[in-house]
Amino acid sequence: MYTVIKRIEVSASHRLHLSYQSKCENLHGHNWVITVYCRARELNEDGMVVDFTKIKTMVKDRLDHRDLNEVLPFNPTAENIARWVCDNVDCCYKVEVRESEGNVAVYEED
């Protein structure tokens, strides 16, 4: 089994839609660190699991310096962002989304 890991830094804003009152309902930003884990039993024709540039294009180019509420079709919690990245990157099985030093959400396929 081959595994590649891509770490991406994204600066973006969001506001959360919550069932309780929170300051996170106000527009605010984070310097997100998104770590993408991809794996494959066999390498592709180029000798890769997936090209690191393709991962960057899918994640950073779509999210960096954006209002995530305008880009993503769901409530942009760290958990939802992790699932979205995993669903949209080839061969991805796990994503960690760190919105601050002590707050990390992880999505991992079964």
Phi and psi restraints in degrees (range 20) as a CNS / XPLOR table:
assign (resid 1 and name C) (resid 2 and name N)
       (resid 2 and name CA) (resid 2 and name C) 1.0 -103.1 20.0 2
assign (resid 2 and name N) (resid 2 and name CA)
       (resid 2 and name C) (resid 3 and name N) 1.0 142.2 20.0 2
assign (resid 2 and name C) (resid 3 and name N)
       (resid 3 and name CA) (resid 3 and name C) 1.0 -133.0 20.0 2
assign (resid 3 and name N) (resid 3 and name CA)
       (resid 3 and name C) (resid 4 and name N) 1.0 136.8 20.0 2
assign (resid 3 and name C) (resid 4 and name N)
       (resid 4 and name CA) (resid 4 and name C) 1.0 -123.4 20.0 2
assign (resid 4 and name N) (resid 4 and name CA)
       (resid 4 and name C) (resid 5 and name N) 1.0 148.1 20.0 2
assign (resid 4 and name C) (resid 5 and name N)
       (resid 5 and name CA) (resid 5 and name C) 1.0 -129.7 20.0 2
assign (resid 5 and name N) (resid 5 and name CA)
       (resid 5 and name C) (resid 6 and name N) 1.0 126.9 20.0 2
assign (resid 5 and name C) (resid 6 and name N)
       (resid 6 and name CA) (resid 6 and name C) 1.0 -120.0 20.0 2
assign (resid 6 and name N) (resid 6 and name CA)
       (resid 6 and name C) (resid 7 and name N) 1.0 125.3 20.0 2
assign (resid 6 and name C) (resid 7 and name N)
       (resid 7 and name CA) (resid 7 and name C) 1.0 -104.2 20.0 2
assign (resid 7 and name N) (resid 7 and name CA)
       (resid 7 and name C) (resid 8 and name N) 1.0 128.3 20.0 2
assign (resid 7 and name C) (resid 8 and name N)
       (resid 8 and name CA) (resid 8 and name C) 1.0 -128.7 20.0 2
assign (resid 8 and name N) (resid 8 and name CA)
       (resid 8 and name C) (resid 9 and name N) 1.0 136.1 20.0 2
assign (resid 8 and name C) (resid 9 and name N)
       (resid 9 and name CA) (resid 9 and name C) 1.0 -106.0 20.0 2
assign (resid 9 and name N) (resid 9 and name CA)
       (resid 9 and name C) (resid 10 and name N) 1.0 131.9 20.0 2
assign (resid 9 and name C) (resid 10 and name N)
       (resid 10 and name CA) (resid 10 and name C) 1.0 -133.0 20.0 2
assign (resid 10 and name N) (resid 10 and name CA)
       (resid 10 and name C) (resid 11 and name N) 1.0 129.7 20.0 2
assign (resid 10 and name C) (resid 11 and name N)
       (resid 11 and name CA) (resid 11 and name C) 1.0 -101.7 20.0 2
assign (resid 11 and name N) (resid 11 and name CA)
       (resid 11 and name C) (resid 12 and name N) 1.0 120.2 20.0 2
assign (resid 11 and name C) (resid 12 and name N)
       (resid 12 and name CA) (resid 12 and name C) 1.0 -156.4 20.0 2
assign (resid 12 and name N) (resid 12 and name CA)
       (resid 12 and name C) (resid 13 and name N) 1.0 157.4 20.0 2
assign (resid 12 and name C) (resid 13 and name N)
       (resid 13 and name CA) (resid 13 and name C) 1.0 -108.1 20.0 2
assign (resid 13 and name N) (resid 13 and name CA)
       (resid 13 and name C) (resid 14 and name N) 1.0 162.7 20.0 2
assign (resid 13 and name C) (resid 14 and name N)
       (resid 14 and name CA) (resid 14 and name C) 1.0 -163.7 20.0 2
assign (resid 14 and name N) (resid 14 and name CA)
       (resid 14 and name C) (resid 15 and name N) 1.0 166.9 20.0 2
assign (resid 14 and name C) (resid 15 and name N)
       (resid 15 and name CA) (resid 15 and name C) 1.0 -136.2 20.0 2
assign (resid 15 and name N) (resid 15 and name CA)
       (resid 15 and name C) (resid 16 and name N) 1.0 138.9 20.0 2
assign (resid 15 and name C) (resid 16 and name N)
       (resid 16 and name CA) (resid 16 and name C) 1.0 -96.9 20.0 2
assign (resid 16 and name N) (resid 16 and name CA)
       (resid 16 and name C) (resid 17 and name N) 1.0 147.0 20.0 2
assign (resid 16 and name C) (resid 17 and name N)
       (resid 17 and name CA) (resid 17 and name C) 1.0 -105.2 20.0 2
assign (resid 17 and name N) (resid 17 and name CA)
       (resid 17 and name C) (resid 18 and name N) 1.0 108.3 20.0 2
assign (resid 17 and name C) (resid 18 and name N)
       (resid 18 and name CA) (resid 18 and name C) 1.0 -120.1 20.0 2
assign (resid 18 and name N) (resid 18 and name CA)
       (resid 18 and name C) (resid 19 and name N) 1.0 161.6 20.0 2
assign (resid 18 and name C) (resid 19 and name N)
       (resid 19 and name CA) (resid 19 and name C) 1.0 -87.3 20.0 2
assign (resid 19 and name N) (resid 19 and name CA)
       (resid 19 and name C) (resid 20 and name N) 1.0 4.9 20.0 2
assign (resid 19 and name C) (resid 20 and name N)
       (resid 20 and name CA) (resid 20 and name C) 1.0 -141.0 20.0 2
assign (resid 20 and name N) (resid 20 and name CA)
       (resid 20 and name C) (resid 21 and name N) 1.0 162.4 20.0 2
assign (resid 20 and name C) (resid 21 and name N)
       (resid 21 and name CA) (resid 21 and name C) 1.0 -76.6 20.0 2
assign (resid 21 and name N) (resid 21 and name CA)
       (resid 21 and name C) (resid 22 and name N) 1.0 132.1 20.0 2
assign (resid 21 and name C) (resid 22 and name N)
       (resid 22 and name CA) (resid 22 and name C) 1.0 -155.0 20.0 2
assign (resid 22 and name N) (resid 22 and name CA)
       (resid 22 and name C) (resid 23 and name N) 1.0 148.5 20.0 2
assign (resid 22 and name C) (resid 23 and name N)
       (resid 23 and name CA) (resid 23 and name C) 1.0 -65.4 20.0 2
assign (resid 23 and name N) (resid 23 and name CA)
       (resid 23 and name C) (resid 24 and name N) 1.0 -18.1 20.0 2
assign (resid 23 and name C) (resid 24 and name N)
       (resid 24 and name CA) (resid 24 and name C) 1.0 -72.0 20.0 2
assign (resid 24 and name N) (resid 24 and name CA)
       (resid 24 and name C) (resid 25 and name N) 1.0 -7.2 20.0 2
assign (resid 24 and name C) (resid 25 and name N)
       (resid 25 and name CA) (resid 25 and name C) 1.0 -75.2 20.0 2
assign (resid 25 and name N) (resid 25 and name CA)
       (resid 25 and name C) (resid 26 and name N) 1.0 -16.0 20.0 2
assign (resid 25 and name C) (resid 26 and name N)
       (resid 26 and name CA) (resid 26 and name C) 1.0 -84.7 20.0 2
assign (resid 26 and name N) (resid 26 and name CA)
       (resid 26 and name C) (resid 27 and name N) 1.0 149.9 20.0 2
assign (resid 26 and name C) (resid 27 and name N)
       (resid 27 and name CA) (resid 27 and name C) 1.0 -60.8 20.0 2
assign (resid 27 and name N) (resid 27 and name CA)
       (resid 27 and name C) (resid 28 and name N) 1.0 128.8 20.0 2
assign (resid 27 and name C) (resid 28 and name N)
       (resid 28 and name CA) (resid 28 and name C) 1.0 -153.8 20.0 2
assign (resid 28 and name N) (resid 28 and name CA)
       (resid 28 and name C) (resid 29 and name N) 1.0 167.9 20.0 2
assign (resid 28 and name C) (resid 29 and name N)
       (resid 29 and name CA) (resid 29 and name C) 1.0 -126.6 20.0 2
assign (resid 29 and name N) (resid 29 and name CA)
       (resid 29 and name C) (resid 30 and name N) 1.0 164.5 20.0 2
assign (resid 29 and name C) (resid 30 and name N)
       (resid 30 and name CA) (resid 30 and name C) 1.0 -140.0 20.0 2
assign (resid 30 and name N) (resid 30 and name CA)
       (resid 30 and name C) (resid 31 and name N) 1.0 156.2 20.0 2
assign (resid 30 and name C) (resid 31 and name N)
       (resid 31 and name CA) (resid 31 and name C) 1.0 -100.1 20.0 2
assign (resid 31 and name N) (resid 31 and name CA)
       (resid 31 and name C) (resid 32 and name N) 1.0 87.2 20.0 2
assign (resid 31 and name C) (resid 32 and name N)
       (resid 32 and name CA) (resid 32 and name C) 1.0 -70.2 20.0 2
assign (resid 32 and name N) (resid 32 and name CA)
       (resid 32 and name C) (resid 33 and name N) 1.0 144.9 20.0 2
assign (resid 32 and name C) (resid 33 and name N)
       (resid 33 and name CA) (resid 33 and name C) 1.0 -119.8 20.0 2
assign (resid 33 and name N) (resid 33 and name CA)
       (resid 33 and name C) (resid 34 and name N) 1.0 116.7 20.0 2
assign (resid 33 and name C) (resid 34 and name N)
       (resid 34 and name CA) (resid 34 and name C) 1.0 -113.8 20.0 2
assign (resid 34 and name N) (resid 34 and name CA)
       (resid 34 and name C) (resid 35 and name N) 1.0 122.0 20.0 2
assign (resid 34 and name C) (resid 35 and name N)
       (resid 35 and name CA) (resid 35 and name C) 1.0 -110.7 20.0 2
assign (resid 35 and name N) (resid 35 and name CA)
       (resid 35 and name C) (resid 36 and name N) 1.0 123.1 20.0 2
assign (resid 35 and name C) (resid 36 and name N)
       (resid 36 and name CA) (resid 36 and name C) 1.0 -111.2 20.0 2
assign (resid 36 and name N) (resid 36 and name CA)
       (resid 36 and name C) (resid 37 and name N) 1.0 127.8 20.0 2
assign (resid 36 and name C) (resid 37 and name N)
       (resid 37 and name CA) (resid 37 and name C) 1.0 -111.8 20.0 2
assign (resid 37 and name N) (resid 37 and name CA)
       (resid 37 and name C) (resid 38 and name N) 1.0 124.8 20.0 2
assign (resid 37 and name C) (resid 38 and name N)
       (resid 38 and name CA) (resid 38 and name C) 1.0 -127.8 20.0 2
assign (resid 38 and name N) (resid 38 and name CA)
       (resid 38 and name C) (resid 39 and name N) 1.0 146.6 20.0 2
assign (resid 38 and name C) (resid 39 and name N)
       (resid 39 and name CA) (resid 39 and name C) 1.0 -146.6 20.0 2
assign (resid 39 and name N) (resid 39 and name CA)
       (resid 39 and name C) (resid 40 and name N) 1.0 158.0 20.0 2
assign (resid 39 and name C) (resid 40 and name N)
       (resid 40 and name CA) (resid 40 and name C) 1.0 -156.4 20.0 2
assign (resid 40 and name N) (resid 40 and name CA)
       (resid 40 and name C) (resid 41 and name N) 1.0 148.6 20.0 2
assign (resid 40 and name C) (resid 41 and name N)
       (resid 41 and name CA) (resid 41 and name C) 1.0 -75.2 20.0 2
assign (resid 41 and name N) (resid 41 and name CA)
       (resid 41 and name C) (resid 42 and name N) 1.0 -33.3 20.0 2
assign (resid 41 and name C) (resid 42 and name N)
       (resid 42 and name CA) (resid 42 and name C) 1.0 -125.2 20.0 2
assign (resid 42 and name N) (resid 42 and name CA)
       (resid 42 and name C) (resid 43 and name N) 1.0 146.7 20.0 2
assign (resid 42 and name C) (resid 43 and name N)
       (resid 43 and name CA) (resid 43 and name C) 1.0 -80.4 20.0 2
assign (resid 43 and name N) (resid 43 and name CA)
       (resid 43 and name C) (resid 44 and name N) 1.0 153.1 20.0 2
assign (resid 43 and name C) (resid 44 and name N)
       (resid 44 and name CA) (resid 44 and name C) 1.0 -73.9 20.0 2
assign (resid 44 and name N) (resid 44 and name CA)
       (resid 44 and name C) (resid 45 and name N) 1.0 -178.2 20.0 2
assign (resid 44 and name C) (resid 45 and name N)
       (resid 45 and name CA) (resid 45 and name C) 1.0 -62.1 20.0 2
assign (resid 45 and name N) (resid 45 and name CA)
       (resid 45 and name C) (resid 46 and name N) 1.0 -18.2 20.0 2
assign (resid 45 and name C) (resid 46 and name N)
       (resid 46 and name CA) (resid 46 and name C) 1.0 -93.6 20.0 2
assign (resid 46 and name N) (resid 46 and name CA)
       (resid 46 and name C) (resid 47 and name N) 1.0 1.4 20.0 2
assign (resid 46 and name C) (resid 47 and name N)
       (resid 47 and name CA) (resid 47 and name C) 1.0 80.6 20.0 2
assign (resid 47 and name N) (resid 47 and name CA)
       (resid 47 and name C) (resid 48 and name N) 1.0 27.4 20.0 2
assign (resid 47 and name C) (resid 48 and name N)
       (resid 48 and name CA) (resid 48 and name C) 1.0 -128.6 20.0 2
assign (resid 48 and name N) (resid 48 and name CA)
       (resid 48 and name C) (resid 49 and name N) 1.0 158.2 20.0 2
assign (resid 48 and name C) (resid 49 and name N)
       (resid 49 and name CA) (resid 49 and name C) 1.0 -72.6 20.0 2
assign (resid 49 and name N) (resid 49 and name CA)
       (resid 49 and name C) (resid 50 and name N) 1.0 -55.3 20.0 2
assign (resid 49 and name C) (resid 50 and name N)
       (resid 50 and name CA) (resid 50 and name C) 1.0 -157.7 20.0 2
assign (resid 50 and name N) (resid 50 and name CA)
       (resid 50 and name C) (resid 51 and name N) 1.0 144.9 20.0 2
assign (resid 50 and name C) (resid 51 and name N)
       (resid 51 and name CA) (resid 51 and name C) 1.0 -68.0 20.0 2
assign (resid 51 and name N) (resid 51 and name CA)
       (resid 51 and name C) (resid 52 and name N) 1.0 130.1 20.0 2
assign (resid 51 and name C) (resid 52 and name N)
       (resid 52 and name CA) (resid 52 and name C) 1.0 -55.8 20.0 2
assign (resid 52 and name N) (resid 52 and name CA)
       (resid 52 and name C) (resid 53 and name N) 1.0 -35.0 20.0 2
assign (resid 52 and name C) (resid 53 and name N)
       (resid 53 and name CA) (resid 53 and name C) 1.0 -65.2 20.0 2
assign (resid 53 and name N) (resid 53 and name CA)
       (resid 53 and name C) (resid 54 and name N) 1.0 -35.6 20.0 2
assign (resid 53 and name C) (resid 54 and name N)
       (resid 54 and name CA) (resid 54 and name C) 1.0 -64.8 20.0 2
assign (resid 54 and name N) (resid 54 and name CA)
       (resid 54 and name C) (resid 55 and name N) 1.0 -38.6 20.0 2
assign (resid 54 and name C) (resid 55 and name N)
       (resid 55 and name CA) (resid 55 and name C) 1.0 -63.5 20.0 2
assign (resid 55 and name N) (resid 55 and name CA)
       (resid 55 and name C) (resid 56 and name N) 1.0 -47.6 20.0 2
assign (resid 55 and name C) (resid 56 and name N)
       (resid 56 and name CA) (resid 56 and name C) 1.0 -59.0 20.0 2
assign (resid 56 and name N) (resid 56 and name CA)
       (resid 56 and name C) (resid 57 and name N) 1.0 -44.8 20.0 2
assign (resid 56 and name C) (resid 57 and name N)
       (resid 57 and name CA) (resid 57 and name C) 1.0 -60.4 20.0 2
assign (resid 57 and name N) (resid 57 and name CA)
       (resid 57 and name C) (resid 58 and name N) 1.0 -44.1 20.0 2
assign (resid 57 and name C) (resid 58 and name N)
       (resid 58 and name CA) (resid 58 and name C) 1.0 -66.4 20.0 2
assign (resid 58 and name N) (resid 58 and name CA)
       (resid 58 and name C) (resid 59 and name N) 1.0 -37.9 20.0 2
assign (resid 58 and name C) (resid 59 and name N)
       (resid 59 and name CA) (resid 59 and name C) 1.0 -98.2 20.0 2
assign (resid 59 and name N) (resid 59 and name CA)
       (resid 59 and name C) (resid 60 and name N) 1.0 -67.1 20.0 2
assign (resid 59 and name C) (resid 60 and name N)
       (resid 60 and name CA) (resid 60 and name C) 1.0 -64.2 20.0 2
assign (resid 60 and name N) (resid 60 and name CA)
       (resid 60 and name C) (resid 61 and name N) 1.0 -46.1 20.0 2
assign (resid 60 and name C) (resid 61 and name N)
       (resid 61 and name CA) (resid 61 and name C) 1.0 -64.3 20.0 2
assign (resid 61 and name N) (resid 61 and name CA)
       (resid 61 and name C) (resid 62 and name N) 1.0 -23.6 20.0 2
assign (resid 61 and name C) (resid 62 and name N)
       (resid 62 and name CA) (resid 62 and name C) 1.0 -93.4 20.0 2
assign (resid 62 and name N) (resid 62 and name CA)
       (resid 62 and name C) (resid 63 and name N) 1.0 -23.2 20.0 2
assign (resid 62 and name C) (resid 63 and name N)
       (resid 63 and name CA) (resid 63 and name C) 1.0 -113.2 20.0 2
assign (resid 63 and name N) (resid 63 and name CA)
       (resid 63 and name C) (resid 64 and name N) 1.0 -26.1 20.0 2
assign (resid 63 and name C) (resid 64 and name N)
       (resid 64 and name CA) (resid 64 and name C) 1.0 -65.9 20.0 2
assign (resid 64 and name N) (resid 64 and name CA)
       (resid 64 and name C) (resid 65 and name N) 1.0 133.3 20.0 2
assign (resid 64 and name C) (resid 65 and name N)
       (resid 65 and name CA) (resid 65 and name C) 1.0 57.3 20.0 2
assign (resid 65 and name N) (resid 65 and name CA)
       (resid 65 and name C) (resid 66 and name N) 1.0 41.8 20.0 2
assign (resid 65 and name C) (resid 66 and name N)
       (resid 66 and name CA) (resid 66 and name C) 1.0 -128.3 20.0 2
assign (resid 66 and name N) (resid 66 and name CA)
       (resid 66 and name C) (resid 67 and name N) 1.0 161.7 20.0 2
assign (resid 66 and name C) (resid 67 and name N)
       (resid 67 and name CA) (resid 67 and name C) 1.0 -88.2 20.0 2
assign (resid 67 and name N) (resid 67 and name CA)
       (resid 67 and name C) (resid 68 and name N) 1.0 111.5 20.0 2
assign (resid 67 and name C) (resid 68 and name N)
       (resid 68 and name CA) (resid 68 and name C) 1.0 -63.3 20.0 2
assign (resid 68 and name N) (resid 68 and name CA)
       (resid 68 and name C) (resid 69 and name N) 1.0 -25.2 20.0 2
assign (resid 68 and name C) (resid 69 and name N)
       (resid 69 and name CA) (resid 69 and name C) 1.0 -65.9 20.0 2
assign (resid 69 and name N) (resid 69 and name CA)
       (resid 69 and name C) (resid 70 and name N) 1.0 -25.4 20.0 2
assign (resid 69 and name C) (resid 70 and name N)
       (resid 70 and name CA) (resid 70 and name C) 1.0 -88.5 20.0 2
assign (resid 70 and name N) (resid 70 and name CA)
       (resid 70 and name C) (resid 71 and name N) 1.0 -18.1 20.0 2
assign (resid 70 and name C) (resid 71 and name N)
       (resid 71 and name CA) (resid 71 and name C) 1.0 -100.7 20.0 2
assign (resid 71 and name N) (resid 71 and name CA)
       (resid 71 and name C) (resid 72 and name N) 1.0 -36.2 20.0 2
assign (resid 71 and name C) (resid 72 and name N)
       (resid 72 and name CA) (resid 72 and name C) 1.0 -105.2 20.0 2
assign (resid 72 and name N) (resid 72 and name CA)
       (resid 72 and name C) (resid 73 and name N) 1.0 142.3 20.0 2
assign (resid 72 and name C) (resid 73 and name N)
       (resid 73 and name CA) (resid 73 and name C) 1.0 -89.3 20.0 2
assign (resid 73 and name N) (resid 73 and name CA)
       (resid 73 and name C) (resid 74 and name N) 1.0 30.7 20.0 2
assign (resid 73 and name C) (resid 74 and name N)
       (resid 74 and name CA) (resid 74 and name C) 1.0 -152.5 20.0 2
assign (resid 74 and name N) (resid 74 and name CA)
       (resid 74 and name C) (resid 75 and name N) 1.0 171.2 20.0 2
assign (resid 74 and name C) (resid 75 and name N)
       (resid 75 and name CA) (resid 75 and name C) 1.0 -64.3 20.0 2
assign (resid 75 and name N) (resid 75 and name CA)
       (resid 75 and name C) (resid 76 and name N) 1.0 115.0 20.0 2
assign (resid 75 and name C) (resid 76 and name N)
       (resid 76 and name CA) (resid 76 and name C) 1.0 -80.8 20.0 2
assign (resid 76 and name N) (resid 76 and name CA)
       (resid 76 and name C) (resid 77 and name N) 1.0 61.1 20.0 2
assign (resid 76 and name C) (resid 77 and name N)
       (resid 77 and name CA) (resid 77 and name C) 1.0 -74.4 20.0 2
assign (resid 77 and name N) (resid 77 and name CA)
       (resid 77 and name C) (resid 78 and name N) 1.0 161.3 20.0 2
assign (resid 77 and name C) (resid 78 and name N)
       (resid 78 and name CA) (resid 78 and name C) 1.0 -59.4 20.0 2
assign (resid 78 and name N) (resid 78 and name CA)
       (resid 78 and name C) (resid 79 and name N) 1.0 -37.7 20.0 2
assign (resid 78 and name C) (resid 79 and name N)
       (resid 79 and name CA) (resid 79 and name C) 1.0 -63.8 20.0 2
assign (resid 79 and name N) (resid 79 and name CA)
       (resid 79 and name C) (resid 80 and name N) 1.0 -45.8 20.0 2
assign (resid 79 and name C) (resid 80 and name N)
       (resid 80 and name CA) (resid 80 and name C) 1.0 -66.4 20.0 2
assign (resid 80 and name N) (resid 80 and name CA)
       (resid 80 and name C) (resid 81 and name N) 1.0 -36.4 20.0 2
assign (resid 80 and name C) (resid 81 and name N)
       (resid 81 and name CA) (resid 81 and name C) 1.0 -65.2 20.0 2
assign (resid 81 and name N) (resid 81 and name CA)
       (resid 81 and name C) (resid 82 and name N) 1.0 -42.5 20.0 2
assign (resid 81 and name C) (resid 82 and name N)
       (resid 82 and name CA) (resid 82 and name C) 1.0 -59.4 20.0 2
assign (resid 82 and name N) (resid 82 and name CA)
       (resid 82 and name C) (resid 83 and name N) 1.0 -44.3 20.0 2
assign (resid 82 and name C) (resid 83 and name N)
       (resid 83 and name CA) (resid 83 and name C) 1.0 -64.7 20.0 2
assign (resid 83 and name N) (resid 83 and name CA)
       (resid 83 and name C) (resid 84 and name N) 1.0 -42.7 20.0 2
assign (resid 83 and name C) (resid 84 and name N)
       (resid 84 and name CA) (resid 84 and name C) 1.0 -60.6 20.0 2
assign (resid 84 and name N) (resid 84 and name CA)
       (resid 84 and name C) (resid 85 and name N) 1.0 -45.1 20.0 2
assign (resid 84 and name C) (resid 85 and name N)
       (resid 85 and name CA) (resid 85 and name C) 1.0 -61.3 20.0 2
assign (resid 85 and name N) (resid 85 and name CA)
       (resid 85 and name C) (resid 86 and name N) 1.0 -46.9 20.0 2
assign (resid 85 and name C) (resid 86 and name N)
       (resid 86 and name CA) (resid 86 and name C) 1.0 -59.8 20.0 2
assign (resid 86 and name N) (resid 86 and name CA)
       (resid 86 and name C) (resid 87 and name N) 1.0 -40.8 20.0 2
assign (resid 86 and name C) (resid 87 and name N)
       (resid 87 and name CA) (resid 87 and name C) 1.0 -70.2 20.0 2
assign (resid 87 and name N) (resid 87 and name CA)
       (resid 87 and name C) (resid 88 and name N) 1.0 -20.6 20.0 2
assign (resid 87 and name C) (resid 88 and name N)
       (resid 88 and name CA) (resid 88 and name C) 1.0 -111.2 20.0 2
assign (resid 88 and name N) (resid 88 and name CA)
       (resid 88 and name C) (resid 89 and name N) 1.0 -1.0 20.0 2
assign (resid 88 and name C) (resid 89 and name N)
       (resid 89 and name CA) (resid 89 and name C) 1.0 -110.7 20.0 2
assign (resid 89 and name N) (resid 89 and name CA)
       (resid 89 and name C) (resid 90 and name N) 1.0 128.1 20.0 2
assign (resid 89 and name C) (resid 90 and name N)
       (resid 90 and name CA) (resid 90 and name C) 1.0 -56.8 20.0 2
assign (resid 90 and name N) (resid 90 and name CA)
       (resid 90 and name C) (resid 91 and name N) 1.0 136.6 20.0 2
assign (resid 90 and name C) (resid 91 and name N)
       (resid 91 and name CA) (resid 91 and name C) 1.0 66.9 20.0 2
assign (resid 91 and name N) (resid 91 and name CA)
       (resid 91 and name C) (resid 92 and name N) 1.0 10.0 20.0 2
assign (resid 91 and name C) (resid 92 and name N)
       (resid 92 and name CA) (resid 92 and name C) 1.0 -77.6 20.0 2
assign (resid 92 and name N) (resid 92 and name CA)
       (resid 92 and name C) (resid 93 and name N) 1.0 137.5 20.0 2
assign (resid 92 and name C) (resid 93 and name N)
       (resid 93 and name CA) (resid 93 and name C) 1.0 -127.1 20.0 2
assign (resid 93 and name N) (resid 93 and name CA)
       (resid 93 and name C) (resid 94 and name N) 1.0 -11.6 20.0 2
assign (resid 93 and name C) (resid 94 and name N)
       (resid 94 and name CA) (resid 94 and name C) 1.0 -155.3 20.0 2
assign (resid 94 and name N) (resid 94 and name CA)
       (resid 94 and name C) (resid 95 and name N) 1.0 141.1 20.0 2
assign (resid 94 and name C) (resid 95 and name N)
       (resid 95 and name CA) (resid 95 and name C) 1.0 -140.2 20.0 2
assign (resid 95 and name N) (resid 95 and name CA)
       (resid 95 and name C) (resid 96 and name N) 1.0 135.0 20.0 2
assign (resid 95 and name C) (resid 96 and name N)
       (resid 96 and name CA) (resid 96 and name C) 1.0 -111.9 20.0 2
assign (resid 96 and name N) (resid 96 and name CA)
       (resid 96 and name C) (resid 97 and name N) 1.0 131.9 20.0 2
assign (resid 96 and name C) (resid 97 and name N)
       (resid 97 and name CA) (resid 97 and name C) 1.0 -121.2 20.0 2
assign (resid 97 and name N) (resid 97 and name CA)
       (resid 97 and name C) (resid 98 and name N) 1.0 114.5 20.0 2
assign (resid 97 and name C) (resid 98 and name N)
       (resid 98 and name CA) (resid 98 and name C) 1.0 -105.5 20.0 2
assign (resid 98 and name N) (resid 98 and name CA)
       (resid 98 and name C) (resid 99 and name N) 1.0 115.6 20.0 2
assign (resid 98 and name C) (resid 99 and name N)
       (resid 99 and name CA) (resid 99 and name C) 1.0 -94.0 20.0 2
assign (resid 99 and name N) (resid 99 and name CA)
       (resid 99 and name C) (resid 100 and name N) 1.0 -18.1 20.0 2
assign (resid 99 and name C) (resid 100 and name N)
       (resid 100 and name CA) (resid 100 and name C) 1.0 -157.7 20.0 2
assign (resid 100 and name N) (resid 100 and name CA)
       (resid 100 and name C) (resid 101 and name N) 1.0 173.3 20.0 2
assign (resid 100 and name C) (resid 101 and name N)
       (resid 101 and name CA) (resid 101 and name C) 1.0 -52.9 20.0 2
assign (resid 101 and name N) (resid 101 and name CA)
       (resid 101 and name C) (resid 102 and name N) 1.0 -40.2 20.0 2
assign (resid 101 and name C) (resid 102 and name N)
       (resid 102 and name CA) (resid 102 and name C) 1.0 -104.2 20.0 2
assign (resid 102 and name N) (resid 102 and name CA)
       (resid 102 and name C) (resid 103 and name N) 1.0 4.8 20.0 2
assign (resid 102 and name C) (resid 103 and name N)
       (resid 103 and name CA) (resid 103 and name C) 1.0 -123.8 20.0 2
assign (resid 103 and name N) (resid 103 and name CA)
       (resid 103 and name C) (resid 104 and name N) 1.0 108.4 20.0 2
assign (resid 103 and name C) (resid 104 and name N)
       (resid 104 and name CA) (resid 104 and name C) 1.0 -130.4 20.0 2
assign (resid 104 and name N) (resid 104 and name CA)
       (resid 104 and name C) (resid 105 and name N) 1.0 134.8 20.0 2
assign (resid 104 and name C) (resid 105 and name N)
       (resid 105 and name CA) (resid 105 and name C) 1.0 -115.3 20.0 2
assign (resid 105 and name N) (resid 105 and name CA)
       (resid 105 and name C) (resid 106 and name N) 1.0 141.6 20.0 2
assign (resid 105 and name C) (resid 106 and name N)
       (resid 106 and name CA) (resid 106 and name C) 1.0 -126.5 20.0 2
assign (resid 106 and name N) (resid 106 and name CA)
       (resid 106 and name C) (resid 107 and name N) 1.0 134.2 20.0 2
assign (resid 106 and name C) (resid 107 and name N)
       (resid 107 and name CA) (resid 107 and name C) 1.0 -118.2 20.0 2
assign (resid 107 and name N) (resid 107 and name CA)
       (resid 107 and name C) (resid 108 and name N) 1.0 132.1 20.0 2
assign (resid 107 and name C) (resid 108 and name N)
       (resid 108 and name CA) (resid 108 and name C) 1.0 -139.7 20.0 2
assign (resid 108 and name N) (resid 108 and name CA)
       (resid 108 and name C) (resid 109 and name N) 1.0 131.3 20.0 2
assign (resid 108 and name C) (resid 109 and name N)
       (resid 109 and name CA) (resid 109 and name C) 1.0 -67.4 20.0 2
assign (resid 109 and name N) (resid 109 and name CA)
       (resid 109 and name C) (resid 110 and name N) 1.0 150.9 20.0 2
